[in-house]
Amino acid sequence: MASKEKPTDAAVLLQLGERIAQRRLALNRTQRELAKEAGVSPRTLARLEAGASTQLTNLIRVLRALDLLRNMDALVPAPTASPLAQLRAQRLERTERSRASRRGRTRDGHAARGTKPESRRDTKPESSPDSKRAARPGTTWTWGDESEKKQ
């Protein structure tokens, strides 16, 4: 199947059957053993190896028993994003990062490195002896120079 011409369905089925038979023989298993493990009849396996058409579920069962399902990505690769979709995603990510840095935040909401807090509410007030005194109930707040005036 390495040629550039598109092979016929019959040719693909025949080569697939031959490869399944080769794999079975390399594992030193009989058709009866493999059919039993795969959950198909020996006649179905014989038809599959001969290149005859069979149900897709039978093929999957045989491939699983031969430990070949892991190669499914080589047969049908997972879809990837188109180049235009990749560019759009990159542009969106750059825009989000730019907006986040302008706000002083990273995308996950943390303060960005080297930025100041957004407001005074983000910082704790420094504690001083005067502020502790003012917080006590029953005391009034003063500027602190009243004691000089009284003397």
C-alpha atoms as a printed R data frame, in Angstrom:
    type eleno elety resid chain resno       x       y      z
1   ATOM     1    CA   MET     A     1   0.000   0.000  0.000
2   ATOM     2    CA   ALA     A     2   3.020   2.273 -0.250
3   ATOM     3    CA   SER     A     3   2.263   3.241 -3.860
4   ATOM     4    CA   LYS     A     4   0.744   6.621 -4.705
5   ATOM     5    CA   GLU     A     5  -2.238   5.051 -6.458
6   ATOM     6    CA   LYS     A     6  -5.333   4.482 -4.378
7   ATOM     7    CA   PRO     A     7  -5.702   0.748 -3.753
8   ATOM     8    CA   THR     A     8  -9.041  -0.958 -4.211
9   ATOM     9    CA   ASP     A     9 -11.158  -2.027 -1.259
10  ATOM    10    CA   ALA     A    10 -10.363  -5.665 -2.002
11  ATOM    11    CA   ALA     A    11  -6.616  -4.943 -2.010
12  ATOM    12    CA   VAL     A    12  -6.807  -3.142  1.335
13  ATOM    13    CA   LEU     A    13  -8.861  -5.942  2.897
14  ATOM    14    CA   LEU     A    14  -6.430  -8.557  1.573
15  ATOM    15    CA   GLN     A    15  -3.366  -6.755  2.919
16  ATOM    16    CA   LEU     A    16  -5.068  -6.115  6.270
17  ATOM    17    CA   GLY     A    17  -5.948  -9.818  6.532
18  ATOM    18    CA   GLU     A    18  -2.395 -10.834  5.681
19  ATOM    19    CA   ARG     A    19  -0.972  -8.526  8.350
20  ATOM    20    CA   ILE     A    20  -3.390  -9.852 10.971
21  ATOM    21    CA   ALA     A    21  -2.371 -13.434 10.086
22  ATOM    22    CA   GLN     A    22   1.335 -12.496 10.248
23  ATOM    23    CA   ARG     A    23   0.883 -10.903 13.666
24  ATOM    24    CA   ARG     A    24  -1.049 -13.937 14.940
25  ATOM    25    CA   LEU     A    25   1.674 -16.305 13.721
26  ATOM    26    CA   ALA     A    26   4.422 -14.079 15.212
27  ATOM    27    CA   LEU     A    27   2.648 -14.457 18.566
28  ATOM    28    CA   ASN     A    28   2.555 -18.236 17.982
29  ATOM    29    CA   ARG     A    29  -1.244 -18.522 18.250
30  ATOM    30    CA   THR     A    30  -3.717 -20.596 16.338
31  ATOM    31    CA   GLN     A    31  -6.811 -19.159 14.680
32  ATOM    32    CA   ARG     A    32  -8.961 -21.013 17.187
33  ATOM    33    CA   GLU     A    33  -7.074 -19.510 20.190
34  ATOM    34    CA   LEU     A    34  -7.175 -15.975 18.827
35  ATOM    35    CA   ALA     A    35 -10.832 -16.237 17.830
36  ATOM    36    CA   LYS     A    36 -11.761 -17.420 21.311
37  ATOM    37    CA   GLU     A    37  -9.791 -14.603 22.981
38  ATOM    38    CA   ALA     A    38 -11.263 -11.999 20.609
39  ATOM    39    CA   GLY     A    39 -14.810 -13.262 21.071
40  ATOM    40    CA   VAL     A    40 -15.403 -14.058 17.402
41  ATOM    41    CA   SER     A    41 -15.965 -17.345 15.635
42  ATOM    42    CA   PRO     A    42 -12.985 -19.131 14.055
43  ATOM    43    CA   ARG     A    43 -14.769 -18.800 10.683
44  ATOM    44    CA   THR     A    44 -14.983 -14.984 11.104
45  ATOM    45    CA   LEU     A    45 -11.256 -14.798 11.865
46  ATOM    46    CA   ALA     A    46 -10.445 -17.017  8.862
47  ATOM    47    CA   ARG     A    47 -12.550 -14.741  6.603
48  ATOM    48    CA   LEU     A    48 -10.856 -11.643  8.037
49  ATOM    49    CA   GLU     A    49  -7.384 -13.093  7.399
50  ATOM    50    CA   ALA     A    50  -8.447 -14.079  3.872
51  ATOM    51    CA   GLY     A    51  -9.403 -10.481  3.096
52  ATOM    52    CA   ALA     A    52 -13.163 -10.975  3.128
53  ATOM    53    CA   SER     A    53 -15.443  -8.222  4.352
54  ATOM    54    CA   THR     A    54 -16.550  -8.463  7.979
55  ATOM    55    CA   GLN     A    55 -18.156  -6.269 10.599
56  ATOM    56    CA   LEU     A    56 -16.026  -3.468 12.000
57  ATOM    57    CA   THR     A    57 -16.628  -4.666 15.564
58  ATOM    58    CA   ASN     A    58 -15.088  -8.037 14.672
59  ATOM    59    CA   LEU     A    59 -11.981  -6.274 13.351
60  ATOM    60    CA   ILE     A    60 -11.729  -4.198 16.534
61  ATOM    61    CA   ARG     A    61 -12.031  -7.309 18.712
62  ATOM    62    CA   VAL     A    62  -9.285  -9.101 16.791
63  ATOM    63    CA   LEU     A    63  -6.999  -6.041 16.857
64  ATOM    64    CA   ARG     A    64  -7.542  -5.747 20.618
65  ATOM    65    CA   ALA     A    65  -6.660  -9.428 21.142
66  ATOM    66    CA   LEU     A    66  -3.500  -8.891 19.071
67  ATOM    67    CA   ASP     A    67  -2.669  -5.768 21.138
68  ATOM    68    CA   LEU     A    68  -2.807  -3.568 18.038
69  ATOM    69    CA   LEU     A    69  -5.429  -1.023 19.075
70  ATOM    70    CA   ARG     A    70  -2.675   1.216 20.450
71  ATOM    71    CA   ASN     A    71  -1.752   1.910 16.811
72  ATOM    72    CA   MET     A    72  -5.134   3.491 16.096
73  ATOM    73    CA   ASP     A    73  -3.641   7.009 15.977
74  ATOM    74    CA   ALA     A    74  -1.400   5.951 13.105
75  ATOM    75    CA   LEU     A    75  -4.446   4.711 11.201
76  ATOM    76    CA   VAL     A    76  -6.716   7.671 11.942
77  ATOM    77    CA   PRO     A    77  -4.827  10.595 13.544
78  ATOM    78    CA   ALA     A    78  -6.659  12.788 16.025
79  ATOM    79    CA   PRO     A    79  -7.813  16.041 14.430
80  ATOM    80    CA   THR     A    80  -5.681  19.108 15.036
81  ATOM    81    CA   ALA     A    81  -6.670  22.741 14.926
82  ATOM    82    CA   SER     A    82  -6.321  24.437 11.573
83  ATOM    83    CA   PRO     A    83  -3.493  26.994 11.209
84  ATOM    84    CA   LEU     A    84  -6.048  29.829 11.311
85  ATOM    85    CA   ALA     A    85  -7.590  28.492 14.519
86  ATOM    86    CA   GLN     A    86  -4.129  28.204 16.082
87  ATOM    87    CA   LEU     A    87  -3.364  31.840 15.179
88  ATOM    88    CA   ARG     A    88  -6.672  33.002 16.652
89  ATOM    89    CA   ALA     A    89  -5.961  31.116 19.877
90  ATOM    90    CA   GLN     A    90  -2.483  32.657 20.133
91  ATOM    91    CA   ARG     A    91  -3.884  36.139 19.511
92  ATOM    92    CA   LEU     A    92  -6.561  35.637 22.173
93  ATOM    93    CA   GLU     A    93  -3.987  34.423 24.686
94  ATOM    94    CA   ARG     A    94  -1.745  37.448 24.024
95  ATOM    95    CA   THR     A    95  -4.712  39.775 24.456
96  ATOM    96    CA   GLU     A    96  -5.672  38.154 27.759
97  ATOM    97    CA   ARG     A    97  -2.094  38.394 29.051
98  ATOM    98    CA   SER     A    98  -1.882  42.029 28.025
99  ATOM    99    CA   ARG     A    99  -5.133  42.885 29.781
100 ATOM   100    CA   ALA     A   100  -4.049  41.028 32.893
101 ATOM   101    CA   SER     A   101  -0.703  42.816 33.043
102 ATOM   102    CA   ARG     A   102  -2.411  46.196 32.625
103 ATOM   103    CA   ARG     A   103  -4.587  45.374 35.613
104 ATOM   104    CA   GLY     A   104  -1.531  44.297 37.594
105 ATOM   105    CA   ARG     A   105  -2.743  40.737 37.743
106 ATOM   106    CA   THR     A   106  -1.815  37.503 36.076
107 ATOM   107    CA   ARG     A   107  -4.450  35.463 34.252
108 ATOM   108    CA   ASP     A   108  -5.032  33.337 37.337
109 ATOM   109    CA   GLY     A   109  -5.791  36.417 39.478
110 ATOM   110    CA   HIS     A   110  -2.516  36.728 41.397
111 ATOM   111    CA   ALA     A   111  -0.652  40.030 41.631
112 ATOM   112    CA   ALA     A   112   1.879  40.325 38.839
113 ATOM   113    CA   ARG     A   113   5.543  40.522 39.787
114 ATOM   114    CA   GLY     A   114   6.828  44.040 40.373
115 ATOM   115    CA   THR     A   115   3.396  45.650 40.588
116 ATOM   116    CA   LYS     A   116   1.933  47.612 43.459
117 ATOM   117    CA   PRO     A   117  -1.349  46.623 45.069
118 ATOM   118    CA   GLU     A   118  -4.405  48.030 43.337
119 ATOM   119    CA   SER     A   119  -5.682  49.924 46.379
120 ATOM   120    CA   ARG     A   120  -4.909  50.648 49.998
121 ATOM   121    CA   ARG     A   121  -7.448  48.013 50.978
122 ATOM   122    CA   ASP     A   122  -5.006  45.365 49.728
123 ATOM   123    CA   THR     A   123  -2.401  46.332 52.347
124 ATOM   124    CA   LYS     A   124  -2.572  46.017 56.113
125 ATOM   125    CA   PRO     A   125  -2.396  49.290 58.052
126 ATOM   126    CA   GLU     A   126   0.696  49.665 60.145
127 ATOM   127    CA   SER     A   127  -0.026  49.287 63.813
128 ATOM   128    CA   SER     A   128   1.126  52.018 66.129
129 ATOM   129    CA   PRO     A   129   0.594  52.540 69.838
130 ATOM   130    CA   ASP     A   130  -1.806  55.407 69.070
131 ATOM   131    CA   SER     A   131  -3.938  53.307 66.735
132 ATOM   132    CA   LYS     A   132  -4.195  50.619 69.388
133 ATOM   133    CA   ARG     A   133  -5.340  53.173 71.941
134 ATOM   134    CA   ALA     A   134  -7.997  54.557 69.646
135 ATOM   135    CA   ALA     A   135  -9.409  51.117 69.045
136 ATOM   136    CA   ARG     A   136 -10.208  50.644 72.763
137 ATOM   137    CA   PRO     A   137 -13.816  51.308 73.649
138 ATOM   138    CA   GLY     A   138 -14.402  54.340 75.855
139 ATOM   139    CA   THR     A   139 -11.340  56.292 74.686
140 ATOM   140    CA   THR     A   140 -11.441  59.255 72.383
141 ATOM   141    CA   TRP     A   141  -9.031  59.853 69.651
142 ATOM   142    CA   THR     A   142  -6.644  62.782 69.925
143 ATOM   143    CA   TRP     A   143  -3.969  64.368 67.779
144 ATOM   144    CA   GLY     A   144  -1.414  63.729 70.466
145 ATOM   145    CA   ASP     A   145  -0.519  67.384 71.072
146 ATOM   146    CA   GLU     A   146  -3.272  68.003 73.622
147 ATOM   147    CA   SER     A   147  -1.026  66.861 76.447
148 ATOM   148    CA   GLU     A   148   1.461  69.654 75.543
149 ATOM   149    CA   LYS     A   149  -1.288  72.302 75.659
150 ATOM   150    CA   LYS     A   150  -2.486  71.212 79.122
151 ATOM   151    CA   GLN     A   151   0.938  71.749 80.687
